[in-house]
Amino acid sequence: MNKYELIVIIHPDLDDEAIDQALNRIDGWIKNSDGSIDSTDVWGKKHMAYEIQKQNEGIYYLLNVTLDPESIAELERNLKILEPVMRHMIIAK
């Protein structure tokens, strides 16, 4: 198991319930891969350098994750199709 930082930018127009559902889905995918979320840091709504999906702002979350390296591709595939997620980035620590 390796440690990763997962940065997720969520659409700013969503309500708290929709954001929680998106984060719970991400948590479920990680736990289904026998991984764990060590900590979650909410950076809040930030102005972005360029527009993504016609939005100038996004809600940023930093998740410190412990996950098997073989599960990264599946997690990235799922994050790409999760509609509230505008962008994501996974970095090995």
VONUBA-352445 format. One record per residue: residue number from 1; x, y, z of N, C-alpha, C in turn. Coordinates in pm, whole numbers, padded with zeros to 5 digits, m for minus. Atoms other than C-alpha are relative to their C-alpha. Example, Ala and Ser with C-alpha at 12.3 -4.5 7.8 and 13.67 -1.06 7.14 Angstrom:
REM residues 2
<site i="1" n_xx="00089" n_yy="m00119" n_zz="00000" ca_xx="01230" ca_yy="m00450" ca_zz="00780" c_xx="00090" c_yy="00120" c_zz="00000"/>
<site i="2" n_xx="m00082" n_yy="m00119" n_zz="m00006" ca_xx="01367" ca_yy="m00106" ca_zz="00714" c_xx="m00077" c_yy="00109" c_zz="00073"/>
This chain:
REM residues 93
<site i="1" n_xx="00084" n_yy="m00118" n_zz="00000" ca_xx="00000" ca_yy="00000" ca_zz="00000" c_xx="00089" c_yy="00125" c_zz="00000"/>
<site i="2" n_xx="m00074" n_yy="m00125" n_zz="00011" ca_xx="00130" ca_yy="00341" ca_zz="m00100" c_xx="m00089" c_yy="00116" c_zz="00045"/>
<site i="3" n_xx="00072" n_yy="m00120" n_zz="m00041" ca_xx="00034" ca_yy="00687" ca_zz="00018" c_xx="m00007" c_yy="00096" c_zz="m00118"/>
<site i="4" n_xx="00024" n_yy="m00092" n_zz="00109" ca_xx="m00115" ca_yy="00936" ca_zz="m00227" c_xx="m00073" c_yy="00123" c_zz="00052"/>
<site i="5" n_xx="00082" n_yy="m00118" n_zz="m00021" ca_xx="m00257" ca_yy="01286" ca_zz="m00230" c_xx="m00095" c_yy="00008" c_zz="m00118"/>
<site i="6" n_xx="00103" n_yy="m00013" n_zz="00103" ca_xx="m00583" ca_yy="01315" ca_zz="m00422" c_xx="m00062" c_yy="00138" c_zz="00016"/>
<site i="7" n_xx="00060" n_yy="m00133" n_zz="00000" ca_xx="m00689" ca_yy="01669" ca_zz="m00509" c_xx="m00119" c_yy="m00006" c_zz="m00095"/>
<site i="8" n_xx="00123" n_yy="00005" n_zz="00077" ca_xx="m01047" ca_yy="01701" ca_zz="m00631" c_xx="m00059" c_yy="00141" c_zz="m00004"/>
<site i="9" n_xx="00070" n_yy="m00127" n_zz="00016" ca_xx="m01217" ca_yy="02013" ca_zz="m00771" c_xx="m00145" c_yy="m00034" c_zz="m00035"/>
<site i="10" n_xx="00142" n_yy="00030" n_zz="00017" ca_xx="m01595" ca_yy="01992" ca_zz="m00737" c_xx="m00072" c_yy="00125" c_zz="m00049"/>
<site i="11" n_xx="00079" n_yy="m00108" n_zz="00059" ca_xx="m01848" ca_yy="02204" ca_zz="m00926" c_xx="m00053" c_yy="00093" c_zz="00110"/>
<site i="12" n_xx="00037" n_yy="m00093" n_zz="m00108" ca_xx="m01922" ca_yy="02521" ca_zz="m00723" c_xx="m00149" c_yy="00023" c_zz="00017"/>
<site i="13" n_xx="00144" n_yy="m00027" n_zz="m00009" ca_xx="m02297" ca_yy="02536" ca_zz="m00794" c_xx="m00078" c_yy="m00109" c_zz="00073"/>
<site i="14" n_xx="00069" n_yy="00109" n_zz="m00068" ca_xx="m02377" ca_yy="02215" ca_zz="m00607" c_xx="m00029" c_yy="00035" c_zz="00145"/>
<site i="15" n_xx="00031" n_yy="m00019" n_zz="m00141" ca_xx="m02545" ca_yy="02210" ca_zz="m00268" c_xx="00081" c_yy="m00097" c_zz="00085"/>
<site i="16" n_xx="m00080" n_yy="00081" n_zz="m00091" ca_xx="m02390" ca_yy="02048" ca_zz="00039" c_xx="m00031" c_yy="m00148" c_zz="m00012"/>
<site i="17" n_xx="00040" n_yy="00141" n_zz="00010" ca_xx="m02586" ca_yy="01725" ca_zz="m00004" c_xx="00063" c_yy="m00066" c_zz="m00123"/>
<site i="18" n_xx="m00058" n_yy="00055" n_zz="00122" ca_xx="m02464" ca_yy="01672" ca_zz="m00361" c_xx="00152" c_yy="m00015" c_zz="00013"/>
<site i="19" n_xx="m00145" n_yy="00009" n_zz="m00023" ca_xx="m02105" ca_yy="01743" ca_zz="m00257" c_xx="00031" c_yy="m00118" c_zz="00091"/>
<site i="20" n_xx="m00020" n_yy="00114" n_zz="m00091" ca_xx="m02132" ca_yy="01494" ca_zz="00030" c_xx="m00020" c_yy="m00133" c_zz="m00072"/>
<site i="21" n_xx="00021" n_yy="00123" n_zz="00077" ca_xx="m02271" ca_yy="01231" ca_zz="m00208" c_xx="00120" c_yy="m00030" c_zz="m00089"/>
<site i="22" n_xx="m00117" n_yy="00020" n_zz="00084" ca_xx="m01978" ca_yy="01282" ca_zz="m00445" c_xx="00119" c_yy="m00048" c_zz="00082"/>
<site i="23" n_xx="m00112" n_yy="00042" n_zz="m00085" ca_xx="m01725" ca_yy="01255" ca_zz="m00162" c_xx="m00022" c_yy="m00140" c_zz="00056"/>
<site i="24" n_xx="00030" n_yy="00134" n_zz="m00048" ca_xx="m01901" ca_yy="00946" ca_zz="m00027" c_xx="00025" c_yy="m00105" c_zz="m00108"/>
<site i="25" n_xx="m00027" n_yy="00093" n_zz="00110" ca_xx="m01879" ca_yy="00781" ca_zz="m00371" c_xx="00151" c_yy="m00022" c_zz="m00015"/>
<site i="26" n_xx="m00145" n_yy="00012" n_zz="00008" ca_xx="m01505" ca_yy="00855" ca_zz="m00383" c_xx="00051" c_yy="m00086" c_zz="00114"/>
<site i="27" n_xx="m00038" n_yy="00079" n_zz="m00117" ca_xx="m01468" ca_yy="00715" ca_zz="m00031" c_xx="m00036" c_yy="m00148" c_zz="m00021"/>
<site i="28" n_xx="00040" n_yy="00139" n_zz="00026" ca_xx="m01660" ca_yy="00402" ca_zz="m00134" c_xx="00091" c_yy="m00070" c_zz="m00099"/>
<site i="29" n_xx="m00091" n_yy="00060" n_zz="00099" ca_xx="m01438" ca_yy="00343" ca_zz="m00438" c_xx="00135" c_yy="m00034" c_zz="00063"/>
<site i="30" n_xx="m00129" n_yy="00025" n_zz="m00065" ca_xx="m01126" ca_yy="00373" ca_zz="m00223" c_xx="m00011" c_yy="m00117" c_zz="00096"/>
<site i="31" n_xx="00018" n_yy="00110" n_zz="m00095" ca_xx="m01262" ca_yy="00140" ca_zz="00045" c_xx="m00024" c_yy="m00133" c_zz="m00070"/>
<site i="32" n_xx="00020" n_yy="00123" n_zz="00077" ca_xx="m01373" ca_yy="m00116" ca_zz="m00217" c_xx="00131" c_yy="m00054" c_zz="m00054"/>
<site i="33" n_xx="m00132" n_yy="00042" n_zz="00046" ca_xx="m01011" ca_yy="m00126" ca_zz="m00332" c_xx="00093" c_yy="m00030" c_zz="00116"/>
<site i="34" n_xx="m00076" n_yy="00028" n_zz="m00123" ca_xx="m00899" ca_yy="m00206" ca_zz="00026" c_xx="00092" c_yy="00114" c_zz="00039"/>
<site i="35" n_xx="m00077" n_yy="m00117" n_zz="m00037" ca_xx="m00767" ca_yy="00147" ca_zz="00068" c_xx="m00068" c_yy="00075" c_zz="00112"/>
<site i="36" n_xx="00059" n_yy="m00082" n_zz="m00106" ca_xx="m00836" ca_yy="00417" ca_zz="00323" c_xx="00031" c_yy="00147" c_zz="m00025"/>
<site i="37" n_xx="m00024" n_yy="m00143" n_zz="00003" ca_xx="m00869" ca_yy="00793" ca_zz="00345" c_xx="00054" c_yy="00037" c_zz="00138"/>
<site i="38" n_xx="m00065" n_yy="m00032" n_zz="m00127" ca_xx="m00625" ca_yy="00906" ca_zz="00613" c_xx="m00047" c_yy="00135" c_zz="00055"/>
<site i="39" n_xx="00049" n_yy="m00130" n_zz="m00043" ca_xx="m00737" ca_yy="01270" ca_zz="00622" c_xx="m00062" c_yy="00073" c_zz="m00118"/>
<site i="40" n_xx="00065" n_yy="m00084" n_zz="00101" ca_xx="m00953" ca_yy="01518" ca_zz="00434" c_xx="00018" c_yy="00145" c_zz="00040"/>
<site i="41" n_xx="m00021" n_yy="m00142" n_zz="m00024" ca_xx="m00864" ca_yy="01884" ca_zz="00405" c_xx="m00086" c_yy="00078" c_zz="m00099"/>
<site i="42" n_xx="00088" n_yy="m00081" n_zz="00085" ca_xx="m01129" ca_yy="02123" ca_zz="00273" c_xx="00067" c_yy="00134" c_zz="m00023"/>
<site i="43" n_xx="m00062" n_yy="m00128" n_zz="00033" ca_xx="m00965" ca_yy="02413" ca_zz="00092" c_xx="m00106" c_yy="00105" c_zz="m00031"/>
<site i="44" n_xx="00109" n_yy="m00092" n_zz="00025" ca_xx="m01300" ca_yy="02567" ca_zz="00007" c_xx="m00007" c_yy="00047" c_zz="m00145"/>
<site i="45" n_xx="00023" n_yy="m00053" n_zz="00135" ca_xx="m01412" ca_yy="02767" ca_zz="m00294" c_xx="00115" c_yy="00094" c_zz="m00036"/>
<site i="46" n_xx="m00113" n_yy="m00080" n_zz="00047" ca_xx="m01121" ca_yy="02912" ca_zz="m00491" c_xx="m00022" c_yy="00042" c_zz="m00144"/>
<site i="47" n_xx="00002" n_yy="m00047" n_zz="00138" ca_xx="m01087" ca_yy="03114" ca_zz="m00808" c_xx="00107" c_yy="m00076" c_zz="m00077"/>
<site i="48" n_xx="m00094" n_yy="00077" n_zz="00081" ca_xx="m00921" ca_yy="02913" ca_zz="m01086" c_xx="00068" c_yy="00090" c_zz="m00102"/>
<site i="49" n_xx="m00078" n_yy="m00079" n_zz="00095" ca_xx="m00659" ca_yy="03041" ca_zz="m01329" c_xx="m00068" c_yy="00005" c_zz="m00137"/>
<site i="50" n_xx="00069" n_yy="00005" n_zz="00129" ca_xx="m00871" ca_yy="02937" ca_zz="m01629" c_xx="m00133" c_yy="m00072" c_zz="00019"/>
<site i="51" n_xx="00133" n_yy="00061" n_zz="m00010" ca_xx="m01228" ca_yy="02826" ca_zz="m01694" c_xx="00005" c_yy="m00150" c_zz="m00024"/>
<site i="52" n_xx="00022" n_yy="00143" n_zz="00020" ca_xx="m01322" ca_yy="02461" ca_zz="m01659" c_xx="m00151" c_yy="m00017" c_zz="00000"/>
<site i="53" n_xx="00144" n_yy="00019" n_zz="00015" ca_xx="m01671" ca_yy="02367" ca_zz="m01780" c_xx="m00077" c_yy="00131" c_zz="00022"/>
<site i="54" n_xx="00061" n_yy="m00133" n_zz="m00008" ca_xx="m01756" ca_yy="02738" ca_zz="m01805" c_xx="m00012" c_yy="00053" c_zz="00143"/>
<site i="55" n_xx="m00001" n_yy="m00044" n_zz="m00139" ca_xx="m01678" ca_yy="02790" ca_zz="m01435" c_xx="00135" c_yy="00064" c_zz="00031"/>
<site i="56" n_xx="m00123" n_yy="m00066" n_zz="m00043" ca_xx="m01422" ca_yy="03031" ca_zz="m01287" c_xx="00041" c_yy="m00038" c_zz="00141"/>
<site i="57" n_xx="m00028" n_yy="00041" n_zz="m00137" ca_xx="m01442" ca_yy="02882" ca_zz="m00936" c_xx="m00025" c_yy="m00149" c_zz="00015"/>
<site i="58" n_xx="00023" n_yy="00139" n_zz="m00033" ca_xx="m01431" ca_yy="02537" ca_zz="m00784" c_xx="00021" c_yy="m00021" c_zz="00149"/>
<site i="59" n_xx="m00017" n_yy="00035" n_zz="m00141" ca_xx="m01450" ca_yy="02374" ca_zz="m00441" c_xx="00108" c_yy="m00107" c_zz="00007"/>
<site i="60" n_xx="m00118" n_yy="00085" n_zz="m00004" ca_xx="m01116" ca_yy="02213" ca_zz="m00360" c_xx="00000" c_yy="m00087" c_zz="00124"/>
<site i="61" n_xx="m00016" n_yy="00095" n_zz="m00110" ca_xx="m01062" ca_yy="01904" ca_zz="m00146" c_xx="00133" c_yy="m00073" c_zz="m00019"/>
<site i="62" n_xx="m00124" n_yy="00078" n_zz="00000" ca_xx="m00731" ca_yy="01737" ca_zz="m00055" c_xx="m00024" c_yy="m00123" c_zz="00087"/>
<site i="63" n_xx="00018" n_yy="00126" n_zz="m00072" ca_xx="m00760" ca_yy="01371" ca_zz="00043" c_xx="00134" c_yy="m00072" c_zz="00007"/>
<site i="64" n_xx="m00118" n_yy="00083" n_zz="m00016" ca_xx="m00461" ca_yy="01185" ca_zz="00185" c_xx="m00047" c_yy="m00144" c_zz="00006"/>
<site i="65" n_xx="00055" n_yy="00133" n_zz="00024" ca_xx="m00515" ca_yy="00828" ca_zz="00071" c_xx="00111" c_yy="m00104" c_zz="00009"/>
<site i="66" n_xx="m00085" n_yy="00118" n_zz="00005" ca_xx="m00351" ca_yy="00492" ca_zz="00133" c_xx="m00068" c_yy="m00100" c_zz="m00091"/>
<site i="67" n_xx="00065" n_yy="00082" n_zz="00102" ca_xx="m00416" ca_yy="00271" ca_zz="m00168" c_xx="00103" c_yy="m00087" c_zz="m00071"/>
<site i="68" n_xx="m00083" n_yy="00091" n_zz="00077" ca_xx="m00277" ca_yy="m00020" ca_zz="m00364" c_xx="00029" c_yy="00063" c_zz="m00137"/>
<site i="69" n_xx="m00032" n_yy="m00064" n_zz="00129" ca_xx="m00093" ca_yy="00103" ca_zz="m00679" c_xx="m00081" c_yy="m00054" c_zz="m00118"/>
<site i="70" n_xx="00079" n_yy="00057" n_zz="00110" ca_xx="m00295" ca_yy="m00133" ca_zz="m00902" c_xx="m00141" c_yy="00060" c_zz="m00006"/>
<site i="71" n_xx="00135" n_yy="m00055" n_zz="m00006" ca_xx="m00616" ca_yy="00043" ca_zz="m00794" c_xx="m00009" c_yy="00144" c_zz="m00050"/>
<site i="72" n_xx="m00001" n_yy="m00140" n_zz="00042" ca_xx="m00512" ca_yy="00390" ca_zz="m00913" c_xx="m00072" c_yy="00020" c_zz="m00133"/>
<site i="73" n_xx="00062" n_yy="m00014" n_zz="00132" ca_xx="m00622" ca_yy="00336" ca_zz="m01274" c_xx="m00153" c_yy="m00008" c_zz="00009"/>
<site i="74" n_xx="00145" n_yy="00013" n_zz="m00018" ca_xx="m00969" ca_yy="00223" ca_zz="m01166" c_xx="m00058" c_yy="00123" c_zz="00069"/>
<site i="75" n_xx="00046" n_yy="m00121" n_zz="m00069" ca_xx="m01003" ca_yy="00520" ca_zz="m00928" c_xx="m00004" c_yy="00118" c_zz="m00096"/>
<site i="76" n_xx="m00001" n_yy="m00110" n_zz="00097" ca_xx="m00903" ca_yy="00764" ca_zz="m01202" c_xx="m00112" c_yy="m00014" c_zz="m00103"/>
<site i="77" n_xx="00108" n_yy="00022" n_zz="00095" ca_xx="m01150" ca_yy="00607" ca_zz="m01444" c_xx="m00134" c_yy="00041" c_zz="00061"/>
<site i="78" n_xx="00125" n_yy="m00035" n_zz="m00068" ca_xx="m01430" ca_yy="00646" ca_zz="m01190" c_xx="m00011" c_yy="00151" c_zz="00023"/>
<site i="79" n_xx="00003" n_yy="m00144" n_zz="m00023" ca_xx="m01332" ca_yy="01007" ca_zz="m01111" c_xx="m00031" c_yy="00077" c_zz="m00128"/>
<site i="80" n_xx="00026" n_yy="m00067" n_zz="00128" ca_xx="m01344" ca_yy="01099" ca_zz="m01481" c_xx="m00149" c_yy="m00001" c_zz="m00035"/>
<site i="81" n_xx="00142" n_yy="00008" n_zz="00037" ca_xx="m01707" ca_yy="00988" ca_zz="m01511" c_xx="m00092" c_yy="00055" c_zz="00109"/>
<site i="82" n_xx="00082" n_yy="m00058" n_zz="m00107" ca_xx="m01826" ca_yy="01135" ca_zz="m01179" c_xx="m00026" c_yy="00147" c_zz="m00033"/>
<site i="83" n_xx="00036" n_yy="m00131" n_zz="00053" ca_xx="m02015" ca_yy="01444" ca_zz="m01292" c_xx="00035" c_yy="00120" c_zz="00088"/>
<site i="84" n_xx="m00035" n_yy="m00117" n_zz="m00081" ca_xx="m01962" ca_yy="01677" ca_zz="m00991" c_xx="00149" c_yy="00034" c_zz="00000"/>
<site i="85" n_xx="m00144" n_yy="m00024" n_zz="m00001" ca_xx="m01583" ca_yy="01638" ca_zz="m01023" c_xx="00041" c_yy="00066" c_zz="m00131"/>
<site i="86" n_xx="m00044" n_yy="m00072" n_zz="00119" ca_xx="m01447" ca_yy="01898" ca_zz="m01261" c_xx="00143" c_yy="m00040" c_zz="m00039"/>
<site i="87" n_xx="m00137" n_yy="00043" n_zz="00022" ca_xx="m01080" ca_yy="01801" ca_zz="m01225" c_xx="00047" c_yy="m00078" c_zz="00122"/>
<site i="88" n_xx="m00061" n_yy="00073" n_zz="m00110" ca_xx="m00870" ca_yy="01566" ca_zz="m01015" c_xx="00148" c_yy="m00021" c_zz="m00033"/>
<site i="89" n_xx="m00140" n_yy="00030" n_zz="00019" ca_xx="m00504" ca_yy="01488" ca_zz="m00962" c_xx="00044" c_yy="m00091" c_zz="00114"/>
<site i="90" n_xx="m00052" n_yy="00094" n_zz="m00099" ca_xx="m00339" ca_yy="01196" ca_zz="m00785" c_xx="00153" c_yy="00008" c_zz="m00003"/>
<site i="91" n_xx="m00146" n_yy="m00015" n_zz="m00011" ca_xx="00018" ca_yy="01242" ca_zz="m00659" c_xx="00050" c_yy="m00101" c_zz="00102"/>
<site i="92" n_xx="m00062" n_yy="00092" n_zz="m00095" ca_xx="00235" ca_yy="00975" ca_zz="m00498" c_xx="00084" c_yy="00080" c_zz="00099"/>
<site i="93" n_xx="m00080" n_yy="m00070" n_zz="m00103" ca_xx="00387" ca_yy="01093" ca_zz="m00169" c_xx="00139" c_yy="m00058" c_zz="00005"/>
